[in-house]
Amino acid sequence: MRILIVDDAPFIRNQLKMILEPLNFEIIEASDGEEAVEKYKQFRPNIVTMDITMPKENGLKALQNILAFDPKAKVIMVTSLGHRTRVLEAIEKGAKYYIVKPFSPDKVRDAILKVLNS
């Protein structure tokens, strides 16, 4: 299984990586929305975790571009507390689920497994 972790903060990417590596995911990383779309097309991951607020191309735009390329893409949005409106917008645009920062390892694993099994 392959997962694409998209976040402009190396700390968050590393946190997610540490949670997901024990689940035997092959991990691909991107630091902005443009890079996320390129890597999605190149590696075709089974699932994506995508930060909403990033430079260059934000997570909502990258979500739309990934879904335009692959309508069956499974994308989980990652956001800070207080971005409820943007989370709802992402769900309306096709995100499968969301995780709120700061997150616990259990919540991340549960979200990933829920989306993969849907």
C-alpha positions, 0 to 999 in steps of 0.5 A, a space after each residue: 500500500 502506498 500513501 502520499 503525505 502532503 504538508 508544507 511542515 516537515 514536522 507534520 510529515 514526519 509525525 504522520 510518517 512515524 505513525 504510518 510506517 509501522 502499518 507497512 505503507 510505502 510513503 511518498 511525501 510532498 510539501 505543497 499542492 503542486 508537488 502533490 498532484 505531480 507525485 499523485 500522477 507519478 506514483 498513484 497512491 492508495 490514499 493521500 493525507 493533504 494539508 489544507 493550508 499550503 503555499 503555491 497550491 493549497 490543499 483544496 485546489 490540489 484535491 480538485 486537481 487530483 480528483 480531476 485526474 482520478 475521480 476515485 482518489 481517496 484523500 483525507 484532509 488534514 487541518 488545524 482547529 478552526 478551519 471548519 468551513 474549509 473542511 466542509 468545502 473539502 468534503 463537498 469537493 470530494 475529500 473522503 474524511 478529515 483529521 484535525 491537528 494536533 492529532 493522535 496516532 489512533 485517530 490517524 490510523 482509524 481515519 486511514 483504515 476507515 477510508 481504505 475500507 470504504 
